[in-house]
């Protein structure tokens, strides 16, 4: 008999205090403990919190992003302008911090929209099954076959590029990921006795979704949504770099890179593209670390 098998036969009251506490802790407490033991996830949380805080406090930290200093046009980093200035004399540091507001807003709002739509469609597909499930999953397949940048291009051509267009386009093209996750959870719950008992007592589908399916799918959907934030930030950056996203003079990390796409500027004025490039890389990496940590924390059977 292995050590693990022997330990399972020992009554809870006779186990060591630490082991007893771990065995009796709630699933949420165990998930928090696993997350805190993941150093990369904790580091990602700290970095992401710092990025969010700096972006929110940008007006007080760096001033207005479009303020022009005609005496410091195209100047490199200095005491007056930490990240230098652009060809218009605007402070790159101020624009980088303010751009974080826009990029984070698009990432969070688009991911939230994708998760909400995916949760609705996934739960309906899994709960009703049959033709409803087939139709929703085929729609999801069709949506996933369209590149998000193409959808942004079409919408921007119809109504013009804007933050709203980015959020809507990304949300409408990324929901199938969350939808498949929620559908899988719903299929695993549909035949449970308490679900059947609720249906027998007269509970309708929307009550089941609200009271049972959504709470059960909350943990995996949270992980999916976290990773969707990183994907949305990258898509915003790509769209804005191509001129399909945030319109100047409003700053975003993507259109800041667009301003530096000239080869001469890349070689002679690296301070124009290095700050937004590093901001994108650090933020996306931090979000991915947090998402990986959440995934490991909510995985059943993980370390406590």
C-alpha positions in Angstrom: 0.0 0.0 0.0 1.4 3.4 -1.0 1.9 6.3 1.4 -0.9 8.2 -0.3 -3.3 5.3 0.2 -2.3 5.0 3.8 -2.9 8.7 4.4 -6.4 8.5 2.9 -7.4 5.9 5.5 -6.3 8.1 8.5 -9.3 9.8 10.0 -9.3 13.6 9.5 -9.2 14.3 13.2 -6.0 12.4 13.6 -4.1 14.1 10.8 -1.6 16.9 11.4 -3.0 20.4 11.7 -1.7 21.7 8.4 -3.0 18.6 6.5 -6.3 18.9 8.3 -6.6 22.5 7.3 -5.8 21.7 3.7 -8.4 18.9 3.6 -11.1 21.0 5.2 -10.5 24.2 3.2 -13.1 25.3 0.7 -12.4 24.9 -3.0 -12.1 28.7 -3.3 -9.5 28.8 -0.5 -7.5 26.0 -2.1 -7.6 27.8 -5.5 -6.3 31.0 -3.9 -3.5 29.1 -2.2 -2.5 27.4 -5.5 -2.6 30.8 -7.3 -0.4 32.4 -4.6 2.2 29.6 -4.9 2.5 30.3 -8.6 5.3 32.9 -8.6 4.8 33.9 -12.3 1.1 34.4 -11.7 1.7 36.6 -8.6 4.4 38.6 -10.5 2.0 39.0 -13.4 -0.7 40.3 -11.1 1.7 42.8 -9.6 2.9 44.0 -13.0 -0.6 44.2 -14.4 -1.8 46.1 -11.4 1.0 48.6 -11.8 0.1 49.1 -15.5 -3.5 49.6 -14.7 -2.7 52.0 -11.9 -0.3 54.0 -14.0 -2.8 54.3 -16.8 -5.6 55.4 -14.5 -3.4 58.0 -12.9 -1.9 59.2 -16.2 -3.4 62.7 -16.1 -1.8 63.3 -12.7 1.5 61.5 -13.5 2.3 62.8 -17.0 -0.1 65.6 -17.9 -2.0 65.9 -21.2 -1.0 63.5 -24.0 -1.4 66.0 -26.7 0.4 68.9 -25.1 3.0 70.3 -27.5 6.4 71.6 -26.6 7.7 73.4 -29.7 11.1 73.8 -28.1 11.6 70.0 -27.8 10.5 68.6 -31.2 12.0 65.2 -31.9 14.2 65.2 -28.8 15.5 62.1 -27.2 14.8 61.1 -23.5 15.7 63.8 -21.0 14.8 65.1 -17.6 12.0 67.2 -19.0 10.7 64.4 -21.3 11.5 60.9 -19.9 10.7 59.0 -23.1 11.5 61.9 -25.5 9.2 63.7 -27.8 7.6 62.9 -31.2 7.8 64.9 -34.5 5.0 67.2 -33.2 6.7 67.9 -29.9 4.3 65.7 -27.8 5.7 63.9 -24.8 6.0 60.1 -25.5 5.8 59.2 -21.8 2.5 61.0 -21.4 1.1 59.4 -24.6 2.3 55.9 -23.5 0.5 56.1 -20.2 -2.7 57.6 -21.7 -2.5 55.0 -24.5 -2.7 52.3 -21.9 -6.1 53.5 -20.9 -7.4 52.9 -24.4 -5.7 49.6 -25.0 -6.8 48.2 -21.6 -10.3 49.5 -22.1 -10.6 47.7 -25.4 -9.1 44.5 -24.0 -11.3 44.4 -21.0 -14.6 45.5 -22.7 -14.1 43.2 -25.7 -13.2 40.2 -23.5 -16.2 40.9 -21.3 -18.5 41.1 -24.3 -17.1 37.9 -25.7 -17.5 36.0 -22.4 -21.1 37.2 -21.9 -22.1 36.3 -25.5 -20.2 33.0 -25.3 -21.8 32.1 -21.9 -25.3 32.7 -23.2 -24.9 30.8 -26.4 -22.9 28.0 -24.8 -25.3 27.4 -22.0 -28.3 27.5 -24.4 -26.6 25.1 -26.8 -25.6 22.6 -24.0 -29.0 22.8 -22.2 -31.3 22.5 -25.1 -29.2 20.2 -27.3 -30.5 18.8 -30.6 -31.0 21.2 -33.4 -30.4 24.2 -31.2 -27.0 22.9 -30.2 -26.1 22.1 -33.8 -27.1 25.5 -35.1 -25.2 27.4 -32.4 -22.1 25.4 -32.9 -22.2 25.8 -36.6 -22.5 29.5 -36.2 -19.5 29.4 -33.8 -17.5 27.5 -36.5 -18.4 30.1 -39.1 -17.5 33.0 -36.8 -14.1 31.4 -35.9 -13.4 31.0 -39.7 -13.4 34.8 -40.2 -10.2 36.7 -39.3 -11.0 39.4 -36.7 -8.9 42.0 -38.6 -11.1 41.5 -41.7 -14.2 42.0 -39.6 -12.7 45.2 -38.1 -11.8 46.3 -41.7 -15.4 45.8 -42.9 -17.0 47.6 -39.9 -14.4 50.4 -40.0 -15.2 50.9 -43.7 -18.9 51.1 -43.0 -19.1 53.2 -39.8 -15.5 54.5 -39.5 -12.7 53.4 -37.2 -13.3 53.9 -33.5 -12.9 52.3 -30.1 -16.5 51.1 -30.2 -15.9 49.4 -33.5 -12.9 47.6 -32.1 -14.8 46.4 -29.0 -17.8 45.2 -31.0 -15.7 43.5 -33.7 -13.4 41.7 -31.2 -16.3 40.7 -28.9 -18.4 39.3 -31.8 -15.5 37.2 -33.2 -14.0 35.9 -29.9 -17.2 34.6 -28.2 -17.0 31.0 -29.6 -14.0 30.2 -27.3 -16.0 30.9 -24.2 -19.1 29.4 -25.8 -17.4 26.0 -26.2 -16.1 26.1 -22.7 -19.6 26.8 -21.2 -21.2 24.3 -23.6 -18.9 21.6 -22.2 -19.7 22.5 -18.6 -23.4 22.5 -19.4 -23.3 19.1 -21.1 -21.6 17.6 -18.0 -24.3 19.1 -15.7 -27.4 18.4 -17.9 -28.0 14.9 -16.7 -27.2 15.5 -13.0 -29.9 14.6 -10.6 -30.3 18.1 -9.1 -30.8 19.5 -12.6 -33.4 17.0 -13.4 -35.1 17.6 -10.0 -35.1 21.3 -10.7 -36.7 20.7 -14.1 -39.3 18.3 -12.6 -40.2 21.0 -10.1 -41.0 23.5 -12.9 -37.7 25.4 -13.3 -37.3 26.9 -16.7 -34.2 27.0 -18.8 -33.2 30.6 -17.9 -33.5 29.8 -14.2 -31.2 26.8 -14.6 -28.7 28.8 -16.5 -28.7 31.6 -13.9 -28.7 29.4 -10.8 -26.7 26.3 -11.8 -24.8 26.6 -15.1 -23.3 30.0 -14.8 -21.9 29.4 -11.3 -20.5 26.1 -12.3 -18.9 27.6 -15.4 -17.6 30.7 -13.6 -14.1 29.3 -12.9 -13.2 28.1 -16.4 -14.9 31.1 -18.0 -12.8 33.4 -15.8 -9.6 31.8 -17.1 -10.9 32.1 -20.7 -11.8 35.7 -20.2 -8.4 36.6 -18.8 -6.6 35.1 -21.8 -9.1 36.8 -24.1 -8.0 40.2 -22.6 -4.5 39.6 -23.9 -5.8 38.5 -27.3 -8.0 41.6 -27.5 -5.1 43.9 -26.6 -3.0 42.4 -29.4 -5.9 42.7 -31.9 -6.4 46.4 -30.9 -2.7 47.0 -31.4 -2.8 45.3 -34.8 -5.9 47.2 -36.0 -4.6 50.6 -34.8 -1.2 50.0 -36.4 -3.0 49.4 -39.7 -5.1 52.6 -39.2 -8.3 50.7 -38.6 -8.6 51.3 -34.8 -8.2 54.2 -32.6 -8.0 57.5 -34.5 -5.3 60.1 -33.8 -4.8 62.3 -31.9 -6.2 59.9 -29.3 -3.3 57.7 -28.3 -3.2 53.9 -28.2 -0.2 51.7 -28.2 -1.1 50.5 -31.7 -1.3 53.9 -33.4 1.9 55.0 -31.5 3.7 52.2 -33.3 2.0 53.4 -36.5 3.6 56.8 -36.1 7.0 55.1 -36.1 6.6 52.8 -39.0 8.9 54.9 -41.2 12.3 53.1 -41.5 14.2 56.4 -40.9 12.3 57.1 -37.7 12.8 53.5 -36.5 16.6 53.9 -36.9 17.0 57.5 -35.7 14.2 57.9 -33.1 13.8 54.5 -31.3 12.2 56.2 -28.4 9.0 56.5 -30.5 8.4 52.8 -30.8 10.3 51.2 -27.9 8.0 52.4 -25.0 4.7 51.3 -26.6 6.3 48.1 -27.8 7.6 47.3 -24.3 4.2 48.3 -22.8 2.4 45.9 -25.1 4.8 43.0 -24.5 4.8 43.5 -20.7 1.0 43.8 -20.4 0.2 40.9 -22.6 2.8 38.7 -20.8 1.5 39.7 -17.4 -2.1 38.9 -18.5 -1.0 35.5 -19.8 0.8 34.7 -16.6 -2.3 35.6 -14.6 -4.4 33.5 -16.9 -2.1 30.5 -16.6 -2.1 30.9 -12.8 -5.9 31.0 -12.7 -6.1 27.9 -14.9 -3.8 25.9 -12.7 -5.6 27.2 -9.6 -9.1 26.1 -10.6 -7.9 22.8 -12.1 -9.3 19.9 -10.0 -6.7 17.8 -8.3 -4.1 20.6 -8.4 -1.7 21.1 -5.6 -3.0 22.7 -2.5 
